[in-house]
Amino acid sequence: MILEIPPRPYLREDVYDTLRSHLITLAADIDAPVRLREEELARALGVSRTPVREALRRLEQDGFVTFEPRRGARLTPTTLKEFLDWLDIREMLEGLAARQAAVKASDADHRDLAAIFAGFDTETVVTRADDYAQANAAFHARIIALADNELLARTWNSFGHMKMAGLRFIERLQRGPHSLSEHHQIIAAIARRDPDQAEAVSRAHVRSLSADARSQLTSFLPEPS
């Protein structure tokens, strides 16, 4: 499969970041494994195969792509177990982030969080589902940033492909109205500077998502082959 990568000069150190970004997007849309051909990727990036091969090996170490003998690298769709495992980790990460945000966030930060969902209600989260998905992603990324914890942020960012897969499957759950209510609870706890409550409602938010995913997504997510 040839990726649609904007033409521009790519430095050697850019190849990994560029491939990772585009493969994250692709991973959210595939239902079967996709072979990653070094020559096609190199041609799309305008580089030799060597930096592409090195980038793919780094992505293998990240657990993002796999290599098969004599077949090269491939990108596989997220399985149900992988997605649910990610939600278990996400619960801990988001709980910690909300706790720290409740201690560190300023009044201006509280207003910025609330503003993310200012244009949404129980109807518009459904009629403007794509916009709400973007707001949802921005909200969680903002809380991670407000935690002001570099290691936490790096850990969170390392799961970029899971977050993209999550956006795809969360949309299928059609839990927008419930999700919006949970987001407002998180914002309120952070604004009250109540770290215990902020962590509790944040973790409950992810557990609610996990419960819905376990009960509804089995038929959508591919199982390991």
Backbone as CSV, one residue per row, in Angstrom:
resi,resn,N_x,N_y,N_z,CA_x,CA_y,CA_z,C_x,C_y,C_z
1,MET,0.850,-1.195,0.000,0.000,0.000,0.000,0.880,1.238,0.000
2,ILE,0.546,2.213,-0.885,1.309,3.446,-0.980,0.632,4.516,-0.142
3,LEU,1.375,5.108,0.769,0.817,6.162,1.603,0.813,7.482,0.850
4,GLU,-0.195,8.287,1.096,-0.253,9.617,0.508,0.482,10.583,1.434
5,ILE,1.769,10.721,1.207,2.617,11.567,2.038,2.947,12.832,1.263
6,PRO,2.687,14.005,1.817,2.966,15.256,1.105,4.425,15.326,0.679
7,PRO,4.685,15.676,-0.591,6.071,15.755,-1.054,6.814,16.923,-0.411
8,ARG,7.948,16.648,0.166,8.842,17.670,0.699,10.157,16.985,1.008
9,PRO,11.231,17.717,1.122,12.505,17.073,1.446,12.493,16.529,2.872
10,TYR,12.806,15.250,3.021,12.810,14.622,4.339,14.242,14.347,4.776
11,LEU,14.601,14.862,5.936,15.882,14.544,6.516,15.807,13.154,7.125
12,ARG,16.965,12.556,7.316,17.011,11.194,7.836,16.239,11.061,9.151
13,GLU,16.401,12.053,10.040,15.740,11.970,11.347,14.239,12.217,11.260
14,ASP,13.773,12.751,10.117,12.340,12.988,9.952,11.576,11.728,9.565
15,VAL,12.282,10.751,8.993,11.606,9.607,8.384,10.787,8.838,9.410
16,TYR,11.375,8.576,10.576,10.651,7.833,11.610,9.376,8.557,12.017
17,ASP,9.484,9.845,12.342,8.310,10.596,12.798,7.239,10.668,11.719
18,THR,7.659,10.860,10.467,6.695,10.972,9.373,5.986,9.647,9.131
19,LEU,6.749,8.563,9.080,6.138,7.249,8.889,5.193,6.919,10.034
20,ARG,5.631,7.168,11.249,4.791,6.857,12.407,3.475,7.615,12.343
21,SER,3.527,8.893,12.018,2.318,9.703,11.944,1.347,9.170,10.903
22,HIS,1.856,8.842,9.726,0.972,8.382,8.661,0.477,6.958,8.905
23,LEU,1.305,6.116,9.507,0.861,4.757,9.804,-0.168,4.745,10.925
24,ILE,-0.068,5.680,11.854,-1.084,5.799,12.899,-2.446,6.056,12.269
25,THR,-2.485,6.971,11.302,-3.741,7.272,10.616,-4.239,6.058,9.849
26,LEU,-3.335,5.384,9.146,-3.717,4.208,8.372,-4.222,3.091,9.274
27,ALA,-3.589,2.910,10.429,-3.958,1.815,11.327,-5.398,1.915,11.803
28,ALA,-5.928,3.115,11.842,-7.301,3.305,12.310,-8.328,2.919,11.262
29,ASP,-7.882,2.683,10.023,-8.827,2.454,8.932,-8.741,1.074,8.306
30,ILE,-7.860,0.221,8.784,-7.694,-1.080,8.141,-8.403,-2.174,8.932
31,ASP,-8.871,-3.172,8.201,-9.518,-4.326,8.819,-8.723,-5.607,8.600
32,ALA,-7.638,-5.522,7.850,-6.783,-6.674,7.574,-5.340,-6.187,7.518
33,PRO,-4.372,-7.085,7.735,-2.970,-6.668,7.701,-2.592,-6.043,6.361
34,VAL,-1.721,-5.051,6.416,-1.244,-4.355,5.224,0.273,-4.494,5.165
35,ARG,0.769,-4.966,4.027,2.212,-5.093,3.851,2.812,-3.720,3.582
36,LEU,3.918,-3.422,4.230,4.605,-2.143,4.071,5.857,-2.375,3.234
37,ARG,5.835,-1.930,1.998,6.947,-2.145,1.074,7.960,-1.005,1.202
38,GLU,9.167,-1.373,1.531,10.201,-0.361,1.746,10.388,0.531,0.529
39,GLU,10.373,-0.080,-0.662,10.634,0.708,-1.856,9.533,1.736,-2.111
40,GLU,8.284,1.370,-1.824,7.181,2.309,-2.012,7.253,3.451,-0.996
41,LEU,7.553,3.100,0.238,7.667,4.130,1.273,8.833,5.068,0.984
42,ALA,9.953,4.499,0.548,11.117,5.324,0.231,10.815,6.267,-0.928
43,ARG,10.110,5.756,-1.937,9.762,6.593,-3.083,8.814,7.719,-2.674
44,ALA,7.849,7.398,-1.817,6.895,8.415,-1.368,7.589,9.515,-0.570
45,LEU,8.611,9.129,0.181,9.329,10.094,1.015,10.485,10.772,0.286
46,GLY,10.881,10.189,-0.854,12.007,10.754,-1.583,13.338,10.504,-0.913
47,VAL,13.453,9.330,-0.259,14.700,8.967,0.418,15.102,7.572,-0.029
48,SER,16.283,7.136,0.398,16.712,5.776,0.097,15.985,4.790,1.004
49,ARG,16.154,3.510,0.730,15.473,2.496,1.534,16.085,2.352,2.924
50,THR,17.346,2.743,3.082,18.020,2.531,4.373,17.334,3.253,5.531
51,PRO,17.065,4.564,5.447,16.378,5.212,6.579,14.960,4.698,6.778
52,VAL,14.319,4.242,5.703,12.982,3.660,5.838,13.064,2.353,6.610
53,ARG,14.047,1.520,6.257,14.213,0.242,6.954,14.514,0.478,8.431
54,GLU,15.377,1.444,8.722,15.702,1.761,10.114,14.466,2.253,10.869
55,ALA,13.662,3.074,10.209,12.446,3.585,10.852,11.467,2.456,11.133
56,LEU,11.332,1.531,10.193,10.421,0.404,10.389,10.894,-0.484,11.534
57,ARG,12.199,-0.645,11.684,12.716,-1.443,12.795,12.434,-0.755,14.129
58,ARG,12.531,0.564,14.152,12.181,1.294,15.375,10.697,1.135,15.684
59,LEU,9.880,1.167,14.652,8.441,0.987,14.849,8.125,-0.430,15.317
60,GLU,8.943,-1.389,14.898,8.785,-2.755,15.404,9.086,-2.792,16.900
61,GLN,10.143,-2.108,17.324,10.479,-2.055,18.748,9.372,-1.383,19.552
62,ASP,8.681,-0.448,18.924,7.553,0.227,19.579,6.323,-0.667,19.665
63,GLY,6.371,-1.830,18.986,5.206,-2.704,18.953,4.159,-2.262,17.957
64,PHE,4.563,-1.423,17.015,3.613,-0.824,16.083,3.507,-1.595,14.781
65,VAL,4.619,-2.146,14.290,4.604,-2.985,13.098,5.278,-4.307,13.442
66,THR,5.057,-5.299,12.608,5.691,-6.603,12.790,6.464,-6.958,11.526
67,PHE,7.486,-7.789,11.693,8.267,-8.269,10.555,8.058,-9.773,10.413
68,GLU,7.874,-10.210,9.168,7.745,-11.624,8.868,8.927,-12.054,8.009
69,PRO,9.471,-13.246,8.252,10.607,-13.715,7.448,10.280,-13.699,5.956
70,ARG,11.158,-13.097,5.176,11.068,-13.036,3.713,9.864,-12.254,3.202
71,ARG,9.121,-11.612,4.095,7.964,-10.823,3.665,8.051,-9.363,4.102
72,GLY,8.918,-9.081,5.043,9.106,-7.706,5.464,8.103,-7.248,6.504
73,ALA,7.926,-5.934,6.574,7.088,-5.333,7.619,5.624,-5.326,7.217
74,ARG,4.777,-5.398,8.230,3.352,-5.251,7.964,2.696,-4.536,9.138
75,LEU,1.626,-3.857,8.800,0.815,-3.142,9.784,-0.466,-3.934,9.982
76,THR,-0.789,-4.226,11.226,-1.977,-5.032,11.495,-3.038,-4.210,12.216
77,PRO,-4.319,-4.533,11.987,-5.382,-3.797,12.683,-5.382,-4.106,14.173
78,THR,-5.908,-3.193,14.932,-6.007,-3.366,16.376,-6.971,-4.494,16.706
79,THR,-6.559,-5.399,17.579,-7.441,-6.476,18.011,-8.259,-6.027,19.225
80,LEU,-9.299,-6.773,19.507,-10.135,-6.468,20.666,-9.315,-6.481,21.948
81,LYS,-8.459,-7.497,22.102,-7.655,-7.581,23.326,-6.706,-6.392,23.448
82,GLU,-6.074,-6.000,22.335,-5.161,-4.861,22.378,-5.890,-3.583,22.782
83,PHE,-7.073,-3.384,22.219,-7.832,-2.181,22.531,-8.245,-2.158,24.001
84,LEU,-8.718,-3.295,24.510,-9.130,-3.355,25.912,-7.929,-3.229,26.850
85,ASP,-6.800,-3.816,26.462,-5.581,-3.650,27.259,-5.180,-2.180,27.320
86,TRP,-5.310,-1.495,26.181,-4.994,-0.061,26.150,-5.916,0.704,27.088
87,LEU,-7.191,0.356,27.130,-8.109,1.057,28.022,-7.723,0.854,29.485
88,ASP,-7.221,-0.331,29.827,-6.754,-0.562,31.199,-5.605,0.391,31.546
89,ILE,-4.673,0.544,30.607,-3.551,1.453,30.837,-4.024,2.898,30.829
90,ARG,-4.930,3.200,29.897,-5.443,4.564,29.792,-6.132,4.994,31.086
91,GLU,-6.830,4.081,31.740,-7.496,4.434,33.000,-6.487,4.944,34.022
92,MET,-5.366,4.253,34.126,-4.356,4.675,35.097,-3.709,5.995,34.695
93,LEU,-3.375,6.124,33.405,-2.721,7.345,32.936,-3.630,8.561,33.103
94,GLU,-4.889,8.414,32.700,-5.801,9.553,32.775,-6.177,9.877,34.214
95,GLY,-6.245,8.861,35.051,-6.512,9.132,36.459,-5.402,9.957,37.079
96,LEU,-4.159,9.559,36.806,-3.011,10.305,37.321,-2.971,11.713,36.741
97,ALA,-3.233,11.831,35.440,-3.195,13.147,34.796,-4.236,14.083,35.393
98,ALA,-5.443,13.581,35.609,-6.502,14.418,36.181,-6.156,14.830,37.608
99,ARG,-5.585,13.909,38.376,-5.165,14.232,39.751,-4.146,15.366,39.741
100,GLN,-3.147,15.260,38.882,-2.110,16.284,38.856,-2.631,17.593,38.276
101,ALA,-3.538,17.500,37.300,-4.123,18.715,36.730,-4.927,19.467,37.780
102,ALA,-5.605,18.737,38.665,-6.395,19.386,39.714,-5.516,20.196,40.659
103,VAL,-4.278,19.795,40.788,-3.344,20.504,41.665,-2.650,21.651,40.932
104,LYS,-2.355,21.450,39.653,-1.481,22.382,38.936,-2.204,23.365,38.021
105,ALA,-3.418,23.049,37.584,-4.090,23.886,36.585,-4.513,25.230,37.171
106,SER,-4.442,26.258,36.351,-4.841,27.606,36.762,-6.318,27.838,36.451
107,ASP,-6.839,28.958,36.912,-8.223,29.312,36.589,-8.407,29.439,35.076
108,ALA,-7.411,29.991,34.402,-7.486,30.114,32.943,-7.525,28.738,32.285
109,ASP,-6.773,27.791,32.847,-6.801,26.422,32.331,-8.188,25.810,32.492
110,HIS,-8.821,26.070,33.626,-10.172,25.551,33.857,-11.129,26.085,32.795
111,ARG,-11.018,27.371,32.500,-11.891,27.969,31.487,-11.619,27.375,30.104
112,ASP,-10.354,27.134,29.816,-10.005,26.548,28.522,-10.582,25.139,28.382
113,LEU,-10.536,24.361,29.455,-11.110,23.016,29.415,-12.606,23.075,29.150
114,ALA,-13.297,23.938,29.866,-14.746,24.061,29.690,-15.090,24.533,28.285
115,ALA,-14.248,25.393,27.718,-14.526,25.949,26.395,-14.474,24.891,25.300
116,ILE,-13.744,23.815,25.529,-13.632,22.765,24.517,-15.000,22.202,24.161
117,PHE,-15.891,22.111,25.155,-17.215,21.524,24.920,-18.332,22.560,24.943
118,ALA,-17.974,23.836,24.837,-18.980,24.898,24.945,-20.050,24.804,23.862
119,GLY,-19.704,24.291,22.698,-20.673,24.233,21.608,-21.446,22.943,21.517
120,PHE,-21.372,22.105,22.557,-22.004,20.787,22.483,-23.046,20.591,23.575
121,ASP,-24.097,19.865,23.207,-25.089,19.398,24.170,-25.437,17.965,23.789
122,THR,-26.438,17.387,24.436,-26.743,15.977,24.201,-27.199,15.697,22.771
123,GLU,-27.660,16.726,22.068,-28.066,16.542,20.671,-26.899,16.755,19.716
124,THR,-26.131,17.814,19.936,-25.067,18.134,18.985,-23.894,17.156,19.053
125,VAL,-23.725,16.447,20.160,-22.666,15.432,20.177,-22.988,14.311,19.200
126,VAL,-24.271,14.181,18.850,-24.700,13.175,17.878,-24.693,13.752,16.470
127,THR,-25.277,14.931,16.295,-25.377,15.523,14.959,-24.034,16.046,14.456
128,ARG,-23.129,16.349,15.372,-21.783,16.814,14.998,-20.750,15.837,15.567
129,ALA,-20.946,14.572,15.258,-20.119,13.523,15.856,-18.637,13.692,15.534
130,ASP,-18.313,14.074,14.305,-16.902,14.239,13.941,-16.266,15.382,14.730
131,ASP,-17.001,16.486,14.858,-16.485,17.619,15.636,-16.305,17.229,17.099
132,TYR,-17.257,16.457,17.616,-17.158,16.048,19.017,-15.974,15.108,19.226
133,ALA,-15.714,14.237,18.252,-14.563,13.337,18.364,-13.266,14.134,18.447
134,GLN,-13.168,15.206,17.665,-11.980,16.054,17.718,-11.884,16.783,19.063
135,ALA,-13.020,17.267,19.552,-13.032,17.939,20.849,-12.647,16.966,21.959
136,ASN,-13.138,15.750,21.863,-12.822,14.716,22.838,-11.317,14.461,22.888
137,ALA,-10.712,14.311,21.706,-9.270,14.074,21.646,-8.502,15.266,22.216
138,ALA,-8.951,16.475,21.883,-8.285,17.681,22.386,-8.397,17.787,23.901
139,PHE,-9.540,17.400,24.440,-9.777,17.468,25.883,-8.805,16.567,26.641
140,HIS,-8.712,15.322,26.213,-7.841,14.387,26.918,-6.371,14.768,26.752
141,ALA,-6.002,15.244,25.561,-4.625,15.693,25.362,-4.313,16.896,26.252
142,ARG,-5.297,17.771,26.434,-5.094,18.957,27.268,-4.879,18.578,28.731
143,ILE,-5.628,17.606,29.214,-5.446,17.175,30.603,-4.063,16.556,30.792
144,ILE,-3.630,15.767,29.812,-2.276,15.221,29.885,-1.261,16.354,29.978
145,ALA,-1.453,17.397,29.181,-0.531,18.537,29.197,-0.579,19.273,30.536
146,LEU,-1.779,19.440,31.091,-1.924,20.160,32.359,-1.286,19.413,33.526
147,ALA,-1.141,18.097,33.393,-0.480,17.333,34.450,0.986,17.743,34.594
148,ASP,1.548,18.285,33.509,2.929,18.786,33.534,3.891,17.711,34.026
149,ASN,3.748,16.521,33.438,4.563,15.371,33.812,5.137,14.796,32.518
150,GLU,6.407,15.044,32.274,7.010,14.678,30.991,6.961,13.181,30.736
151,LEU,7.228,12.379,31.754,7.211,10.931,31.569,5.797,10.449,31.259
152,LEU,4.817,11.000,31.945,3.425,10.662,31.674,3.065,11.016,30.231
153,ALA,3.469,12.194,29.786,3.161,12.625,28.422,3.824,11.720,27.395
154,ARG,5.075,11.336,27.638,5.768,10.457,26.690,5.092,9.098,26.626
155,THR,4.684,8.582,27.775,3.991,7.294,27.791,2.684,7.385,27.025
156,TRP,1.933,8.444,27.276,0.658,8.660,26.583,0.867,8.740,25.072
157,ASN,1.853,9.520,24.653,2.086,9.721,23.225,2.564,8.458,22.528
158,SER,3.179,7.545,23.273,3.666,6.307,22.663,2.529,5.409,22.210
159,PHE,1.317,5.686,22.676,0.157,4.885,22.291,-0.691,5.587,21.236
160,GLY,-0.040,6.366,20.377,-0.785,7.128,19.379,-1.675,6.280,18.499
161,HIS,-1.183,5.100,18.098,-1.990,4.253,17.215,-3.225,3.719,17.932
162,MET,-3.120,3.470,19.236,-4.283,3.006,19.982,-5.322,4.114,20.117
163,LYS,-4.838,5.349,20.277,-5.786,6.461,20.388,-6.552,6.649,19.088
164,MET,-5.870,6.497,17.958,-6.557,6.626,16.676,-7.567,5.502,16.488
165,ALA,-7.172,4.282,16.826,-8.111,3.167,16.733,-9.297,3.413,17.651
166,GLY,-9.008,3.987,18.818,-10.078,4.270,19.764,-11.106,5.232,19.220
167,LEU,-10.655,6.279,18.509,-11.604,7.238,17.943,-12.559,6.548,16.986
168,ARG,-12.024,5.627,16.215,-12.851,4.908,15.246,-13.914,4.067,15.933
169,PHE,-13.515,3.326,16.962,-14.440,2.395,17.586,-15.353,3.057,18.607
170,ILE,-14.866,4.112,19.240,-15.718,4.843,20.175,-16.914,5.429,19.443
171,GLU,-16.680,5.867,18.202,-17.784,6.402,17.403,-18.880,5.360,17.222
172,ARG,-18.495,4.103,17.079,-19.478,3.039,16.895,-20.303,2.785,18.157
173,LEU,-19.760,3.165,19.301,-20.496,2.944,20.544,-21.628,3.942,20.736
174,GLN,-21.564,5.070,20.048,-22.604,6.096,20.124,-22.896,6.484,21.580
175,ARG,-21.825,6.764,22.305,-21.976,7.111,23.721,-21.734,8.597,23.971
176,GLY,-21.897,9.421,22.919,-21.612,10.838,23.022,-22.273,11.553,24.187
177,PRO,-23.597,11.457,24.357,-24.248,12.173,25.460,-23.706,11.768,26.833
178,HIS,-23.501,10.471,27.033,-22.971,9.996,28.311,-21.533,10.477,28.501
179,SER,-20.762,10.421,27.416,-19.376,10.878,27.462,-19.295,12.357,27.821
180,LEU,-20.174,13.171,27.239,-20.165,14.609,27.517,-20.411,14.875,28.995
181,SER,-21.363,14.166,29.577,-21.647,14.323,31.000,-20.424,13.965,31.846
182,GLU,-19.745,12.890,31.480,-18.548,12.475,32.216,-17.436,13.517,32.092
183,HIS,-17.304,14.092,30.905,-16.282,15.130,30.718,-16.549,16.333,31.618
184,HIS,-17.805,16.727,31.714,-18.146,17.865,32.573,-17.852,17.549,34.042
185,GLN,-18.038,16.308,34.453,-17.704,15.922,35.824,-16.200,16.042,36.074
186,ILE,-15.408,15.647,35.084,-13.951,15.754,35.221,-13.532,17.216,35.323
187,ILE,-14.100,18.047,34.444,-13.776,19.476,34.460,-14.135,20.093,35.811
188,ALA,-15.313,19.739,36.330,-15.766,20.306,37.603,-14.831,19.919,38.743
189,ALA,-14.388,18.671,38.762,-13.491,18.225,39.832,-12.142,18.928,39.748
190,ILE,-11.634,19.104,38.531,-10.366,19.818,38.364,-10.522,21.275,38.783
191,ALA,-11.643,21.894,38.392,-11.883,23.300,38.745,-12.021,23.489,40.253
192,ARG,-12.544,22.477,40.961,-12.647,22.551,42.427,-11.308,22.269,43.104
193,ARG,-10.326,21.911,42.306,-8.996,21.548,42.805,-9.089,20.379,43.788
194,ASP,-9.878,19.398,43.389,-10.101,18.202,44.208,-9.413,17.022,43.520
195,PRO,-8.152,16.753,43.839,-7.420,15.709,43.125,-8.017,14.318,43.284
196,ASP,-8.534,13.995,44.477,-9.122,12.670,44.675,-10.334,12.468,43.764
197,GLN,-11.217,13.459,43.732,-12.404,13.342,42.905,-12.052,13.387,41.422
198,ALA,-11.096,14.225,41.063,-10.690,14.314,39.656,-10.178,12.969,39.159
199,GLU,-9.360,12.317,39.976,-8.863,10.998,39.587,-10.001,9.990,39.526
200,ALA,-10.888,10.022,40.506,-11.975,9.043,40.572,-12.901,9.142,39.361
201,VAL,-13.330,10.356,39.015,-14.271,10.490,37.897,-13.575,10.241,36.569
202,SER,-12.294,10.558,36.486,-11.559,10.291,35.256,-11.411,8.794,35.023
203,ARG,-11.076,8.075,36.082,-10.954,6.624,35.941,-12.308,5.986,35.672
204,ALA,-13.348,6.497,36.306,-14.693,5.969,36.060,-15.107,6.190,34.610
205,HIS,-14.690,7.311,34.044,-14.984,7.620,32.645,-14.403,6.550,31.726
206,VAL,-13.159,6.173,31.952,-12.519,5.170,31.104,-13.104,3.786,31.370
207,ARG,-13.428,3.495,32.629,-14.047,2.195,32.931,-15.399,2.065,32.242
208,SER,-16.144,3.157,32.181,-17.434,3.139,31.491,-17.241,2.851,30.010
209,LEU,-16.250,3.489,29.408,-15.932,3.228,28.006,-15.525,1.777,27.806
210,SER,-14.694,1.267,28.713,-14.236,-0.113,28.610,-15.396,-1.092,28.704
211,ALA,-16.323,-0.836,29.623,-17.483,-1.723,29.774,-18.325,-1.735,28.503
212,ASP,-18.528,-0.559,27.912,-19.291,-0.493,26.666,-18.561,-1.218,25.544
213,ALA,-17.237,-1.045,25.491,-16.455,-1.693,24.443,-16.524,-3.209,24.577
214,ARG,-16.410,-3.706,25.803,-16.455,-5.149,26.015,-17.798,-5.740,25.606
215,SER,-18.862,-4.997,25.816,-20.191,-5.535,25.524,-20.628,-5.337,24.080
216,GLN,-20.037,-4.342,23.383,-20.562,-3.991,22.066,-19.600,-4.154,20.898
217,LEU,-18.290,-4.209,21.138,-17.351,-4.139,20.025,-16.818,-5.477,19.549
218,THR,-17.213,-6.562,20.143,-16.655,-7.860,19.781,-16.773,-8.139,18.294
219,SER,-17.886,-7.769,17.693,-18.101,-8.065,16.278,-17.363,-7.108,15.359
220,PHE,-16.841,-5.990,15.906,-16.182,-5.000,15.061,-14.672,-5.177,15.009
221,LEU,-14.059,-5.520,16.140,-12.609,-5.562,16.211,-12.091,-6.941,15.852
222,PRO,-11.071,-7.016,14.982,-10.531,-8.317,14.608,-9.821,-8.973,15.769
223,GLU,-9.980,-10.284,15.867,-9.263,-11.045,16.875,-7.904,-11.456,16.313
224,PRO,-6.945,-11.796,17.181,-5.633,-12.203,16.680,-5.750,-13.414,15.775
225,SER,-4.957,-13.421,14.683,-4.984,-14.555,13.752,-4.082,-15.670,14.264
